[in-house]
Amino acid sequence: MTEPADENRNESSTRTLMTNVVSEYIDKCILCHRCMDVCPVTKGSFSIAELNQATKEGQEVPFIIKEFTFNCMQCGKCVPVCPVNIRRDYMVRYIKFKIKDKKPWGYRRYLFIKGPDLTGIKAITQKLYISLKKIIIRDHARYMETPPVQKADVLFYPGCYIYSTKTVRQTLRLLNHLGCDYAVLGGVTVCCGAPHMLQGEFDQADHCFELLYRKLKACDPKIIITACAECFETIEEMKKKFNDRFEVLSVTQYLLRYQNKFPTIKIRGKILVHDSCRFHRESPQGAAARDAASIFGDLSEIPMNQSSSCCNQWNHDSDVGNTVRQTNYLAAVNNGAPTLACNCLTCYEEFKKIYSDIEVIDILQLFVEALDAM
């Protein structure tokens, strides 16, 4: 579902567009409560009417709704159930914008060094962080915060996850195996702006968005690939906004175009694919992950009585219920498969931190293991 004001996106800032569209949504809302019924986060005892009132421009946000707002992880489960096609996730994001100066430390910490043109202590900390990472991760330090000097048909955009060494190393190895012409653009200074957008930091998100597009155009790729669902979503939005011709693919989608260059062998037993908020099972990216799991193992599905869980990353541990949800989800996964394969880097990074009997892997690891077994 697209935002009603999308056709005007070239002419207005996100702040203006969100203000206008949220006002329209409030007028359309029929107070049916379906969005809250499916919402997975911890909620207080407030009505939809009270939530709508708190969403309005210039209205105060009561404490109980502030708590709910910061608990919101922008999973989007509220969207498909709405009978009048409004986006409650955008409405809650707008409240985050209204109270962005009051956000918890977990929110502020996550954005502390992300983005271009930082100033003060943030800029100093960002430079120290980058310098340290370039020393520690020497094998791909040349890609960090450095736009490619040569154009290439394929641009691998890891964004901020350039520092997630395992996933980046796997991707580079697989691209080298294919022998494709590629360039790499990554680093906290070329953040796509999605983390800012999901926190309601609309102006910073717009700034990241515009600067990143200029860097992408300088590379002039035919295909842009990424393993981060938030980066993917943002680059697709760029393509739509600027009416550009490049193709956006998940890394797995791209690899499957060259499936004949990988051995078709069963390297694992049962594998369950995690459906992320943005690479859900009905999406082409979700389908590609399932295809990969079927090629290299035996695809398993989560029990029907347990819906796939959001990884809970985007409320930055604001909600004390996160741990219980994650534990229950992994217990349900354990009933179906010993391996959970994540098709989104954000989900992989979040789930691998949790102690459980489940082996959590990046979906790209299956391709690497197939090469090792060849």
C-alpha positions, 0 to 999 in steps of 0.5 A: 500500500502506498501513501496517498500523497506519493505523487506529490513527493517531489514537491514537499518534505516528508514532514509536510507530506506526513502532516497532511496525510495523517490529517486525512487518515484521522478523518477517515478512521472509523474507530474499529480498533482492528489495528490495535487488535493485531498490534504485537507490542505492549499497549496501554488502556487507551482508545483509538479515539484517544490515539487519534487525538494524540496524533493530531498536529499541535495536540499533547501526547499523553504519557501512556501513548508516549510509551506505546509510541516508543514501543512501536517497532513499525512492523506494519501489521496494522496496515492490511487489516484496516478496512478504510486503507489508512496506515496506522504505522505512519500515524504512530511514526508521526507521533514519534516525530512530534515527541522526538526530543523525548525519545529514550536513550536506546533510540538516540544511541542508535542514531548517534553516529549515523548520517552525513554532515554530523557536528560536535561530539557526534562528528568526533565520535563518528570519525573515531568509530570509522578509524577504529573499524578501518583498523580492525576490518582491514580486508574491506576497509577500502570500501568504508565511507568511500564512494566508488571511483569507477562505474559498474553495472552492479552496485552492492549497497551495504549502507551502515552494515558495511561493518557487519563483517560476516555478511559483507564478506559472504556477499563479496565472496559470492559476487567474486565467484560470479565474476560480475562487474560490481562496485561497493558503497557503504558506511555510516556517512552514506546511511539511507535515512531509514533509521531516521525515518522510522524514529520520526526524524523526518528532516534528517531522513530527507537529507540522507535520502537526497545525498545518497541518491546523488552518490548512487547516480554517480555510480550509475549502476544498472542494478543495486543490491542489498541485504538490508530490507530497510535499505532496499525499501528506501532505494525503491522509494528513490527509484519511484521518486526520481523515475529512475531505471535502475533495478533494485534486488536483494542479494539473494534475488541477484544470486538466484539469477545465476543459480547454475553457477552454484552446486545444487546440493542439500547441505542442510536438513530442515530450514525455516525462513524468517519473514521480516516486516519488509521482506515478508513471504509474499514479497519477491525477496521473501520468495527468493529466500524460500527458493534458496532454502529449498535448493540447499536444504528442506524448507520448513514452515512455522506452525500455523498457530504461531505467526512469524515474529518481527525481530523487534529491532526498531523499538530499540528495546524500549518495550520490555515485552521484546524478550518474551516475544523473541523467546516464544518465536524461537521456541516455535521455530525450534518445533519446525527446524533447527536452522532459522535463515534470515533474509534481512540483515537487520533480523539476522543481527537481532536474532543472532544475539539471542541465546537459543537452541536454534542456529540463526544464519544469514540466508547468504550462508547457504550459498557460501556453504554450497561453494565450500562443499563443492 
